[in-house]
Amino acid sequence: MTAGAIAANFNTARPTVSKHLQILTECELLQQQQNGREIYYHINAQKMKQVADFIEPFRAMWEDRFNKLETVMKNYKIT
């Protein structure tokens, strides 16, 4: 998708979306492809998987902590 097409899906200014696209490109999570005057952005699935694999242990940890908190809150009685 082009930056404009991506920005159309968000309720924010296009320069803000462009800045995010720039950061994601620098992190290699997106790849750019120039086609004439337009730049198309593509997801780098391999890099996204690396990020997902990295954060998975943290996600599991926080899910466990929130489940424990929920249990404590359900069993808490106000006296």
FIDREN-178020 format. One record per residue: residue in one letter; x, y, z of N, C-alpha, C, O, CB in turn. Coordinates in steps of 0.2 Angstrom, whole numbers, padded with zeros to 4 digits, always signed. Atoms other than C-alpha are relative to their C-alpha. Glycine has a CB too. Example, Ala and Ser with C-alpha at 12.3 -4.5 7.8 and 13.67 -1.06 7.14 Angstrom:
A+0004-0006+0000+0062-0022+0039+0004+0006+0000+0009+0005+0003-0005+0000+0006 S-0004-0006-0001+0068-0005+0036-0004+0005+0003-0001+0011+0004+0002+0002-0007 
***
This chain:
M+0004-0006+0000+0000+0000+0000+0004+0006+0000+0010+0006+0002-0005+0000+0006 T-0003-0006-0001+0005+0018-0002-0001+0003+0007-0005+0001+0010-0002+0005-0006 A+0001-0004-0007+0007+0030+0013-0006+0003+0000-0010+0003+0005+0006+0005+0000 G+0007-0003+0000-0009+0039+0008-0005-0005+0001-0010-0004+0005-0001+0003-0007 A+0005+0006-0001-0018+0022+0007+0000-0002+0007-0006-0004+0010+0001-0005-0005 I+0000+0002-0007-0012+0017+0024-0003+0006+0004-0007+0004+0009+0008-0001+0002 A+0002-0005-0004-0015+0034+0031-0008+0001+0000-0011+0003+0005+0003+0007-0002 A+0007-0001+0001-0033+0034+0025-0004-0005+0005-0010-0004+0006-0002-0002-0007 N+0003+0004-0005-0036+0020+0038+0000+0002+0007-0002-0002+0011+0003-0007-0001 F-0001-0002-0007-0032+0030+0053-0002+0007+0000-0002+0011-0004+0008+0000+0001 N+0003-0006-0002-0039+0045+0061+0006+0005+0003+0006+0007+0008-0006+0000+0005 T-0006-0004-0002-0022+0055+0061+0003+0003-0006+0001+0001-0012+0005-0005+0004 A-0003-0003+0005-0012+0066+0051+0005-0004-0004+0008-0008-0002+0004+0007+0002 R-0004+0004+0004-0003+0059+0036+0008+0001+0002+0011-0004+0001-0001+0002-0008 P-0007+0000-0002+0014+0066+0042+0002-0005+0006+0007-0008+0006+0002+0007+0002 T-0001+0004-0006+0012+0056+0058+0000-0007-0003+0005-0011+0000-0006+0000+0005 V+0000+0007+0003+0008+0040+0048+0007-0001-0004+0010-0006-0003-0006-0001-0005 S-0006+0000+0003+0023+0044+0037+0006-0001+0004+0011-0005+0003+0001+0006-0005 K-0006+0001-0005+0035+0045+0052+0000-0007+0003+0005-0010+0003-0001+0005+0006 H+0000+0007-0002+0029+0028+0058+0002-0004-0005+0006-0009-0004-0008-0002+0002 L-0003+0004+0006+0032+0021+0041+0007+0000-0001+0010-0005-0002-0004+0002-0006 Q-0007-0001+0000+0049+0028+0041+0004-0004+0006+0009-0008+0004+0002+0007+0001 I-0003+0004-0005+0053+0020+0058-0001-0007-0001+0004-0011+0000-0004+0002+0007 L+0001+0008+0002+0045+0003+0053+0005-0002-0005+0007-0008-0005-0007-0001-0001 T-0005+0001+0006+0056+0004+0037+0007-0001+0003+0011-0005+0001-0001+0005-0005 E-0007+0000-0003+0072+0008+0047+0001-0006+0004+0006-0009+0004+0001+0006+0004 C+0000+0006-0004+0068-0007+0058-0001-0006-0004-0001-0012-0001-0005+0000+0006 E+0000+0006+0005+0066-0018+0043-0007-0004+0001-0007-0009-0001+0005-0004+0000 L+0006+0003-0001+0048-0022+0048-0005+0001-0007-0009-0003-0008-0004+0002+0006 L+0003-0002+0007+0042-0014+0031+0005+0000-0005+0011+0002-0003-0004+0007+0001 Q-0004-0001+0006+0050-0014+0014-0003+0005-0005-0009+0005-0006+0002-0007-0003 Q+0003-0005+0005+0048+0000+0001+0002-0003-0007+0007-0006-0008+0004+0007+0002 Q-0001+0002+0007+0046-0003-0017-0003+0006-0004-0008+0008-0004-0004-0006-0002 Q+0002-0006+0004+0046+0012-0029-0003-0002-0006+0000-0006-0010+0006+0005-0001 N+0003+0001+0006+0034+0012-0043-0002+0006-0003-0007+0009-0002-0006-0005+0000 G+0001-0007+0002+0035+0028-0053+0001+0005+0005+0006+0005+0009-0007+0000-0003 R+0000-0005-0006+0031+0042-0041-0002-0003+0006-0001+0000+0012-0004+0006-0002 E+0003+0003-0007+0023+0031-0028+0005-0005+0003+0009-0009+0000-0006-0004-0002 I-0004+0005-0004+0032+0021-0015-0006-0005+0004-0010-0002+0007+0004+0004+0006 Y+0004+0005-0003+0023+0005-0009+0004-0003+0005+0009-0005+0005-0002-0005-0006 Y-0002+0003-0006+0025-0002+0008-0002-0008+0000-0008-0009-0001-0001+0004+0006 H+0001+0007-0001+0026-0021+0011+0002-0003+0006+0007-0001+0009+0003-0004-0006 I-0002+0002-0006+0026-0030+0027+0006-0006-0001+0005-0010-0006-0006-0004+0004 N-0005+0005+0000+0042-0040+0030-0002-0006+0005+0000-0005+0011+0007+0003+0002 A+0003+0005-0004+0034-0056+0037+0006-0003+0004+0004-0005+0010-0004-0005-0004 Q-0006+0004-0004+0051-0064+0042+0002+0004+0006+0003+0001+0011+0006-0001-0005 K-0002-0004-0006+0056-0049+0053-0006+0001+0005-0005+0001+0011+0002+0007-0003 M+0006+0000-0005+0038-0048+0060+0000-0006+0004-0001-0006+0010-0007+0001-0004 K+0000+0006-0004+0040-0066+0065+0005+0000+0005+0004-0002+0011+0001-0006-0004 Q-0005-0001-0005+0056-0062+0074-0002+0004+0006-0001+0002+0011+0006+0003-0004 V+0002-0005-0006+0048-0048+0084-0005-0004+0004-0005-0004+0010-0003+0006-0003 A+0005+0004-0004+0033-0060+0088+0003-0005+0004+0001-0006+0010-0005-0003-0005 D-0004+0005-0004+0045-0073+0094+0003+0003+0006+0003+0000+0011+0005-0004-0005 F-0003-0003-0005+0054-0061+0104-0004+0002+0006-0003+0001+0012+0004+0006-0002 I+0005-0002-0005+0039-0054+0113-0004-0005+0003-0008-0004+0008-0004+0006-0003 E+0004+0005-0003+0030-0070+0116+0001-0002+0007-0004-0003+0011+0001-0007-0005 P-0001+0002-0008+0038-0075+0133-0003+0006+0004-0006+0005+0009+0007-0001+0001 F+0003-0006-0004+0033-0057+0139-0007+0000+0000-0010+0001+0005+0003+0007-0003 R+0008+0001+0001+0015-0059+0132-0002-0005+0005-0007-0004+0009-0002-0001-0007 A+0002+0005-0004+0014-0075+0141+0000+0001+0008-0004+0000+0012+0003-0007-0001 M-0001-0002-0007+0021-0068+0157-0006+0005+0003-0008+0004+0008+0007+0003+0001 W+0005-0005-0002+0009-0053+0157-0007-0003+0000-0011-0001+0005+0000+0006-0004 E+0007+0003+0000-0006-0064+0153-0001-0004+0007-0006-0004+0010-0001-0005-0006 D+0000+0003-0006-0002-0075+0168-0001+0004+0006-0005+0003+0010+0007-0004+0001 R+0001-0005-0005+0000-0060+0179-0007+0003+0001-0010+0004+0006+0005+0005+0000 F+0007-0003+0000-0017-0053+0174-0005-0005+0002-0010-0003+0005-0001+0003-0007 N+0004+0005-0002-0025-0069+0176+0000-0001+0008-0005-0002+0011+0002-0007-0003 K-0001+0000-0007-0018-0070+0194-0004+0006+0003-0007+0005+0009+0007-0001+0002 L+0003-0006-0002-0024-0052+0197-0007-0001+0000-0011+0001+0005+0003+0006-0003 E+0007+0000+0001-0041-0056+0191-0003-0005+0005-0008-0004+0008-0002-0003-0007 T+0002+0004-0006-0042-0071+0203+0000+0003+0006-0005+0002+0010+0005-0006+0000 V+0000-0003-0007-0037-0061+0218-0006+0005+0000-0009+0006+0005+0007+0004+0000 M+0005-0005+0000-0049-0047+0213-0007-0003+0001-0012-0001+0004+0000+0004-0006 K+0007+0004+0000-0064-0060+0211-0001-0002+0007-0006-0003+0010+0000-0005-0005 N+0001+0003-0006-0060-0067+0228+0001+0005+0006+0000+0004+0012+0006-0005+0001 Y+0000-0006-0005-0058-0050+0237-0006+0002+0002-0011+0003-0002+0004+0006-0003 K+0007-0002-0003-0072-0046+0249+0001+0007+0004+0006+0007+0008-0003-0005+0004 I+0000-0007-0004-0075-0028+0255-0003-0001+0007-0009-0004+0007-0003+0006-0004 T+0003+0000-0007-0078-0028+0274-0002+0006+0003-0005+0006+0008+0004-0005+0004 
***
